[in-house]
Amino acid sequence: MRITKYGMRLDESKHPVLVEEKTTNYVAESVSTPKDIAKMCNEVFGLKDMAEEYVYAISMNAKCKVNGVFELSHGSVQKTVLSSRELFMRLLLTGAVQFVIVHNHPSGDPTPSNADLQVTRKLYEASKLMDIEFTDHIILGDDRAFCSLREQYTGIFS
């Protein structure tokens, strides 16, 4: 599967458009489990090794094939800001049926903060209105450590 990371730029009319930043061939044909997604993000984007928090969105079709990946935010060692408007604009432009949010914790501990839980709940509510399934929010820690909020905090996704 080809994984394309997109950025946003303004066209001559000052409208946002997707711009391909990087394309990578990846061995899997789809990413359907939290473990698959964590592995892809670490191998393709090196998230577990980042010194600051990065937030990525993965846009997918109905069969968990990646439509596109976006860096939504890059913050400090302890926090970053995430806007639902910018997320859904990108998801709509790629024709997303479902999406996953992935971010790293530079401390190596993938335990979600209260802010992580709050933003997940907010995005879940927005995703219902937009009719795009919010599949999971995955936090990456050291090496292979990760936390799937859908698996660990089921009440957020209901």
Contact map, one row per residue, 1 for C-alpha under 8 A:
11100000000000000000000011111100000000000000000000000000000000001100000000000000000000000000000000000000000000000000000000000000000000000000000000000000000000
11110000000000000000001111000000000000000000000000000000000000000000000000000000000000000000000000000000000000000000000000000000000000000000000000000000000000
11111000000000000000001111000000000000000000000000000000000000000111100000000000000000000000000000000000000000000000000000000000000000000000000000000000000000
01111100000000000001111100000000000000000000000000000000000000000011100000000000000000000000000000000000000000000000000000000000000000000000000000000000000000
00111110000000000001111000000000000000000000000000000000000000000001111000000000000000000000000000000000000000000000000000000000000000000000000000000000000000
00011111000000000111110000000000000000000000000000000000000000000001111000000000000000000000000000000000000000000000000000000000000000000000000000000000000000
00001111100000000111100000000000000000000000000000000000000000000000011000000000000000000000000000000000000000000000000000000000000000000000000000000000000000
00000111110000011110000000000000000000000000000000000000000000000000000000000000000000000000000000000000000000000000000000000000000000000000000000000000000000
00000011111000011110000000000000000000000000000000000000000000000000000000000000000000000000000000000000000000000000000000000000000000000000000000000000000000
00000001111111111000000000000000000000000000000000000000000000000000000000000000000000000000000000000000000000000000000000000000000000000000000000000000000000
00000000111111111000000000000000000000000000000000000000000000000000000000000000000000000000000000000000000000000000000000000000000000000000000000000000000000
00000000011111100000000000000000000000000000000000000000000000000000000000000000000000000000000000000000000000000000000000000000000000000000000000000000000000
00000000011111100000000000000000000000000000000000000000000000000000000000000000000000000000000000000000000000000000000000000000000000000000000000000000000000
00000000011111110000000000000000000000000000000000000000000000000000000000000000000000000000000000000000000000000000000000000000000000000000000000000000000000
00000000011111111000000000000000000000000000000000000000000000000000000000000000000000000000000000000000000000000000000000000000000000000000000000000000000000
00000001111001111100000000000000000000000000000000000000000000000000000000000000000000000000000000000000000000000000000000000000000000000000000000000000000000
00000001111000111110000000000000000000000000000000000000000000000000000000000000000000000000000000000000000000000000000000000000000000000000000000000000000000
00000111100000011111000000000000000000000000000000000000000000000000000000000000000000000100100000000000000000000000000000000000000000000000000000000000000000
00000111100000001111100000000000000000000000000000000000000000000000000000000000000000000000000000000000000000000000000000000000000000000000000000000000000000
00011110000000000111111000000000000000000000000000000000000000000000000000000000000000000000000000000000000000000000000000000000000000000000000000000000000000
00011110000000000011111000000000000000000000000000000000000000000000000000000000000000000000000000000000000000000000000000000000000000000000000000000000000000
00011100000000000001111100000000000000000000000000000000000000000000000000000000000000000000000000000000000000000000000000000000000000000000000000000000000000
01111000000000000001111110000000000000000000000000000000000000000000000000000000000000000000000000000000000000000000000000000000000000000000000000000000000000
01110000000000000000011111000000000000000001000000000000000000000000000000000000000000000000000000000000000000000000000000000000000000000000000000000000000000
11100000000000000000001111100000000000000000000000000000000000000000000000000000000000000000000000000000000000000000000000000000000000000000000000000000000000
11100000000000000000000111111000000000010001000000000000000000000000000000000000000000000000000000000000000000000000000000000000000000000000000000000000000000
10000000000000000000000011111000000000000000000000000000000000000000000000000000000000000000000000000000000000000000000000000000000000000000000000000000000000
10000000000000000000000001111110000000000000000000000000000000000000000000000000000000000000000000000000000000000000000000000000000000000000000000000000000000
10000000000000000000000001111110000000000000000000000000000000001000000000000000000000000000000000000000000000000000000000000000000000000000000000000000000000
10000000000000000000000000011111000000000000000000000000000000111100000000000000000000000000000000000000000000000000000000000000000000000000000000000000000000
00000000000000000000000000011111110110010000000000000000000000011100000000000000000000000000000000000000000000000000000000000000000000000000000000000000000000
00000000000000000000000000000111110110000000000000000000000000010000000000000000000000000000000000000000000000000000000000000000000000000000000000000000000000
00000000000000000000000000000011111110000000000000000000000000000000000000000000000000000000000000000000000000000000000000000000000000000000000000000000000000
00000000000000000000000000000011111111000000000000000000000000000000000000000000000000000000000000000000000000000000000000000000000000010100000000010000000000
00000000000000000000000000000000111111100000000000000000000000000000000000000000000000000000000000000000000000000000000000000000000000000000000000000000000000
00000000000000000000000000000011111111110000000000000000000000000000000000000000000000000000000000000000000000000000000000000000000000000000000000000000000000
00000000000000000000000000000011111111111000000000000000000000000000000000000000000000000000000000000000000000000000000000000000000000000000000000000000000000
00000000000000000000000000000000011111111100000000000000000000000000000000000000000000000000000000000100000000000000000000000000000000000101000101000000000000
00000000000000000000000000000000001111111110000000000000000000000000000000000000000000000000000000000000000000000000000000000000000000000000000100000000000000
00000000000000000000000001000010000111111111100000000000000000000000000000000000000000000000000000000000000000000000000000000000000000000000000000000000000000
00000000000000000000000000000000000011111111111000000000000000000000000000000000000000000000000000000100000000000000000000000000000000000000000000000000000000
00000000000000000000000000000000000001111111111100000000000000000000000000000000000000000000000000000000000000000000000000000000000000000000000000000000000000
00000000000000000000000000000000000000111111110000000000000000000000000000000000000000000000000000000000000000000000000000000000000000000000000000000000000000
00000000000000000000000101000000000000011111110000000000000000000000000000000000000000000000000000000000000000000000000000000000000000000000000000000000000000
00000000000000000000000000000000000000011111111000000000000000000000000000000000000000000000000000000000000000000000000000000000000000000000000000000000000000
00000000000000000000000000000000000000001111111111000000000000000000000000000000000000000000000000000000000000000000000000000000000000000000000000000000000000
00000000000000000000000000000000000000001100111111000100000000000000000000000000000000000000000000000011000000000000000000000000000000000001000000000000000000
00000000000000000000000000000000000000000100011111000000000000000000000000000000000000000000000000000001110100000000000000000000000000000001111000000000000000
00000000000000000000000000000000000000000000011111100000000000000000000000000000000000000000000000000000010000000000000000000000000000000000010000000000000000
00000000000000000000000000000000000000000000011111111100000000000000000000000000000000000000000000000001010000000000000000000000000000000000000000000000000000
00000000000000000000000000000000000000000000000011111000000000000000000000001000000000000000000000000000010000000000000000000000000000000000000000000000000000
00000000000000000000000000000000000000000000000001111100000000000000000001111100000000000000000000000000110000000000000000000000000000000000000000000000000000
00000000000000000000000000000000000000000000000001111110000000000000000001111111000000000000000000000011110000000000000000000000000000000000000000000000000000
00000000000000000000000000000000000000000000001001011111000000000000001111100001000000000000000000000011000000000000000000000000000000000000000000000000000000
00000000000000000000000000000000000000000000000000001111100000000000001111000001010000000000000000001111000000000000000000000000000000000000000000000000000000
00000000000000000000000000000000000000000000000000000111110000000000111110000000000000000000000000001110000000000000000000000000000000000000000000000000000000
00000000000000000000000000000000000000000000000000000011111000000000111100000000000000100000000000111100000000000000000000000000000000000000000000000000000000
00000000000000000000000000000000000000000000000000000001111100000111110000000000000000000000000000111100000000000000000000000000000000000000000000000000000000
00000000000000000000000000000000000000000000000000000000111110000111100000000000000000000010011111110000000000000000000000000000000000000000000000000000000000
00000000000000000000000000000000000000000000000000000000011111111111000000000000000000000000000111100000000000000000000000000000000000000000000000000000000000
00000000000000000000000000000000000000000000000000000000001111111110000000000000000000000000001111000000000000000000000000000000000000000000000000000000000000
00000000000000000000000000000000000000000000000000000000000111111000000000000000000000000000000011000000000000000000000000000000000000000000000000000000000000
00000000000000000000000000000100000000000000000000000000000111111000000000000000000000000000000000000000000000000000000000000000000000000000000000000000000000
00000000000000000000000000000111000000000000000000000000000111111100000000000000000000000000000001000000000000000000000000000000000000000000000000000000000000
10000000000000000000000000001110000000000000000000000000000111111110000000000000000000000000000000000000000000000000000000000000000000000000000000000000000000
10100000000000000000000000000110000000000000000000000000011110011111100000000000000000000000000000000000000000000000000000000000000000000000000000000000000000
00110000000000000000000000000000000000000000000000000000011110001111100000000000000000000000011100000000000000000000000000000000000000000000000000000000000000
00111100000000000000000000000000000000000000000000000000011100000111110000000000000000000000010000000000000000000000000000000000000000000000000000000000000000
00111100000000000000000000000000000000000000000000000001111000000111111000000000000000000000000000000000000000000000000000000000000000000000000000000000000000
00001110000000000000000000000000000000000000000000000001110000000001111100000000000000000100000000000000000000000000000000000000000000000000000000000000000000
00001110000000000000000000000000000000000000000000000111100000000000111111000000000000000000000000000000000000000000000000000000000000000000000000000000000000
00000000000000000000000000000000000000000000000000000111100000000000011111000000011001100000000000000000000000000000000000000000000000000000000000000000000000
00000000000000000000000000000000000000000000000000000111000000000000001111100001110000000000000000000000000000000000000000000000000000000000000000000000000000
00000000000000000000000000000000000000000000000000011110000000000000001111110001100000000000000000000000000000000000000000000000000000000000000000000000000000
00000000000000000000000000000000000000000000000000011100000000000000000011111111100000000000000000000000000000000000000000000000000000000000000000000000000000
00000000000000000000000000000000000000000000000000011000000000000000000001111111000000000000000000000000000000000000000000000000000000000000000000000000000000
00000000000000000000000000000000000000000000000000111000000000000000000000111110000000000000000000000000111000000000000000000000000000000000000000000000000000
00000000000000000000000000000000000000000000000000011000000000000000000000111111000000000000000000000000110000000000000000000000000000000000000000000000000000
00000000000000000000000000000000000000000000000000001000000000000000000000111111100000000000000000000000000000000000000000000000000000000000000000000000000000
00000000000000000000000000000000000000000000000000001110000000000000000011110111110000000000000000000000000000000000000000000000000000000000000000000000000000
00000000000000000000000000000000000000000000000000000000000000000000000011100011111000000000000000000000000000000000000000000000000000000000000000000000000000
00000000000000000000000000000000000000000000000000000010000000000000000110000001111100000000000000000000000000000000001000000000000000000000000000000000000000
00000000000000000000000000000000000000000000000000000000000000000000000100000000111111100000000000000000000000000000000000000000000000000000000000000000000000
00000000000000000000000000000000000000000000000000000000000000000000000000000000011111110000000000000000000000000000000000100100000000000000000000000000000000
00000000000000000000000000000000000000000000000000000000000000000000000000000000001111111000000000000000000000000000000000000000000000000000000000000000000000
00000000000000000000000000000000000000000000000000000000000000000000000100000000001111111100000000000000000000000000000000000000000000000000000000000000000000
00000000000000000000000000000000000000000000000000000000100000000000000100000000001111111110000000000000000000000000000000000000000000000000000000000000000000
00000000000000000000000000000000000000000000000000000000000000000000000000000000000111111111000000000000000000000000000000000000010000000000000000000000000000
00000000000000000000000000000000000000000000000000000000000000000000000000000000000011111111100000000000000000000000000000000000000000000000000000000000000000
00000000000000000100000000000000000000000000000000000000000000000000010000000000000001111111110000000000000000000000000000000000000000000000000000000000000000
00000000000000000000000000000000000000000000000000000000001000000000000000000000000000111111111100100000000000000000000000000000000000000000000000000000000000
00000000000000000000000000000000000000000000000000000000000000000000000000000000000000011111111100000000000000000000000000000000000000000000000000000000000000
00000000000000000100000000000000000000000000000000000000000000000000000000000000000000001111111100000000000000000000000000000000000000000000000000000000000000
00000000000000000000000000000000000000000000000000000000001000000011000000000000000000000111111100000000000000000000000000000000000000000000000000000000000000
00000000000000000000000000000000000000000000000000000000001010000010000000000000000000000011111110000000000000000000000000000000000000000000000000000000000000
00000000000000000000000000000000000000000000000000000000001110000010000000000000000000000011111111100000000000000000000000000000000100000000000000000000000000
00000000000000000000000000000000000000000000000000000000001111000000000000000000000000000000001111100000000000000000000000000000000110000000000000000000000000
00000000000000000000000000000000000000000000000000000000001111010000000000000000000000000000000111110000000000000000000000000000000111100000000000000000000000
00000000000000000000000000000000000000000000000000000000111100000000000000000000000000000010000111111000000000000000000000000000000111110000000000000000000000
00000000000000000000000000000000000000000000000000000000111000000000000000000000000000000000000001111100000000000000000000000000000001111100000000000000000000
00000000000000000000000000000000000000000000000000000011110000000000000000000000000000000000000000111110000000000000000000000000000000011100000000000000000000
00000000000000000000000000000000000001001000000000000011110000000000000000000000000000000000000000011111000000000000000000000000000000001111000000000000000000
00000000000000000000000000000000000000000000001000001111000000000000000000000000000000000000000000001111100000000000000000000000000000000111000000000000000000
00000000000000000000000000000000000000000000001101001110000000000000000000000000000000000000000000000111110001000000000000000000000000000011100000000000000000
00000000000000000000000000000000000000000000000100011000000000000000000000001100000000000000000000000011111111000000000000000000000000000011100000000000000000
00000000000000000000000000000000000000000000000111111000000000000000000000001100000000000000000000000001111110000000000000000000000000000000100000000000000000
00000000000000000000000000000000000000000000000000000000000000000000000000001000000000000000000000000000111110000000000000000000000000000000110000000000000000
00000000000000000000000000000000000000000000000100000000000000000000000000000000000000000000000000000000111111000000000000000000000000000001110010000000000000
00000000000000000000000000000000000000000000000000000000000000000000000000000000000000000000000000000000111111100000000000000000000000000001110010000000000000
00000000000000000000000000000000000000000000000000000000000000000000000000000000000000000000000000000001100111110000000000000000000000000011110011100000000000
00000000000000000000000000000000000000000000000000000000000000000000000000000000000000000000000000000000000011111000000000000000000000000010000000100000000000
00000000000000000000000000000000000000000000000000000000000000000000000000000000000000000000000000000000000001111111100000000000000000000010000000100000000000
00000000000000000000000000000000000000000000000000000000000000000000000000000000000000000000000000000000000000111111100000000000000000000000000000000000000000
00000000000000000000000000000000000000000000000000000000000000000000000000000000000000000000000000000000000000011111110000000000000000000000000000000000000000
00000000000000000000000000000000000000000000000000000000000000000000000000000000000000000000000000000000000000011111111000000000000000000000000000000000000000
00000000000000000000000000000000000000000000000000000000000000000000000000000000000000000000000000000000000000011111111100000000000000000000000000000000000000
00000000000000000000000000000000000000000000000000000000000000000000000000000000000000000000000000000000000000011111111110000000000000000000000000000000000100
00000000000000000000000000000000000000000000000000000000000000000000000000000000000000000000000000000000000000000111111111000000000000000000000000000000000000
00000000000000000000000000000000000000000000000000000000000000000000000000000000010000000000000000000000000000000011111111100000000000000000000000000000000000
00000000000000000000000000000000000000000000000000000000000000000000000000000000000000000000000000000000000000000001111111110000000000001000000000000000000100
00000000000000000000000000000000000000000000000000000000000000000000000000000000000000000000000000000000000000000000111111111000000000000000000000000000000110
00000000000000000000000000000000000000000000000000000000000000000000000000000000000000000000000000000000000000000000011111111100000000000000000000000000000000
00000000000000000000000000000000000000000000000000000000000000000000000000000000000100000000000000000000000000000000001111111110000001000000000000000000000000
00000000000000000000000000000000000000000000000000000000000000000000000000000000000000000000000000000000000000000000000111111111000001000000000000000000000110
00000000000000000000000000000000000000000000000000000000000000000000000000000000000000000000000000000000000000000000000011111111100000000000000000000000000000
00000000000000000000000000000000000000000000000000000000000000000000000000000000000100000000000000000000000000000000000001111111110000000000000000000000000000
00000000000000000000000000000000000000000000000000000000000000000000000000000000000000000000000000000000000000000000000000111111111111000000000000000000000000
00000000000000000000000000000000000000000000000000000000000000000000000000000000000000000000000000000000000000000000000000011111111110000000000000000000000000
00000000000000000000000000000000000000000000000000000000000000000000000000000000000000000000000000000000000000000000000000001111111000000000000000000000000000
00000000000000000000000000000000000000000000000000000000000000000000000000000000000000010000000000000000000000000000000000000111111100000000000000000000000000
00000000000000000000000000000000000000000000000000000000000000000000000000000000000000000000000000000000000000000000000000000011111110000000000000000000000000
00000000000000000000000000000000000000000000000000000000000000000000000000000000000000000000000111100000000000000000000000000011011111000000000000000000000000
00000000000000000000000000000000000000000000000000000000000000000000000000000000000000000000000011100000000000000000000000000011001111100000000000000000000000
00000000000000000000000000000000000000000000000000000000000000000000000000000000000000000000000001110000000000000000000000110010000111110000000000000000000000
00000000000000000000000000000000000000000000000000000000000000000000000000000000000000000000000001110000000000000000000000000000000011111000000000000100000000
00000000000000000000000000000000010000000000000000000000000000000000000000000000000000000000000000111000000000000000000000000000000001111100000000011100000000
00000000000000000000000000000000000000000000000000000000000000000000000000000000000000000000000000011100000000000000000100000000000000111110000000011100000000
00000000000000000000000000000000010001000000000000000000000000000000000000000000000000000000000000011110000000000000000000000000000000011111000001111000000000
00000000000000000000000000000000000000000000000000000000000000000000000000000000000000000000000000000111100001110000000000000000000000001111100001111000000000
00000000000000000000000000000000000001000000001100000000000000000000000000000000000000000000000000000111100111000000000000000000000000000111110111100000000000
00000000000000000000000000000000000000000000000100000000000000000000000000000000000000000000000000000001111111000000000000000000000000000011111111000000000000
00000000000000000000000000000000000000000000000110000000000000000000000000000000000000000000000000000000001111000000000000000000000000000001111111000000000000
00000000000000000000000000000000000000000000000100000000000000000000000000000000000000000000000000000000000000000000000000000000000000000000111110000000000000
00000000000000000000000000000000000001100000000000000000000000000000000000000000000000000000000000000000000000000000000000000000000000000001111111000000000000
00000000000000000000000000000000000000000000000000000000000000000000000000000000000000000000000000000000000111000000000000000000000000000001111111100000000000
00000000000000000000000000000000000001000000000000000000000000000000000000000000000000000000000000000000000001000000000000000000000000000111110111110000000000
00000000000000000000000000000000000000000000000000000000000000000000000000000000000000000000000000000000000001110000000000000000000000000111000011111001000000
00000000000000000000000000000000010000000000000000000000000000000000000000000000000000000000000000000000000000000000000000000000000000011110000001111111000000
00000000000000000000000000000000000000000000000000000000000000000000000000000000000000000000000000000000000000000000000000000000000000011110000000111111110100
00000000000000000000000000000000000000000000000000000000000000000000000000000000000000000000000000000000000000000000000000000000000000111000000000011111110110
00000000000000000000000000000000000000000000000000000000000000000000000000000000000000000000000000000000000000000000000000000000000000000000000000011111110000
00000000000000000000000000000000000000000000000000000000000000000000000000000000000000000000000000000000000000000000000000000000000000000000000000111111110000
00000000000000000000000000000000000000000000000000000000000000000000000000000000000000000000000000000000000000000000000000000000000000000000000000001111111110
00000000000000000000000000000000000000000000000000000000000000000000000000000000000000000000000000000000000000000000000000000000000000000000000000001111111111
00000000000000000000000000000000000000000000000000000000000000000000000000000000000000000000000000000000000000000000000000000000000000000000000000000000111111
00000000000000000000000000000000000000000000000000000000000000000000000000000000000000000000000000000000000000000000100110010000000000000000000000001100111111
00000000000000000000000000000000000000000000000000000000000000000000000000000000000000000000000000000000000000000000000010010000000000000000000000000100111111
00000000000000000000000000000000000000000000000000000000000000000000000000000000000000000000000000000000000000000000000000000000000000000000000000000000011111
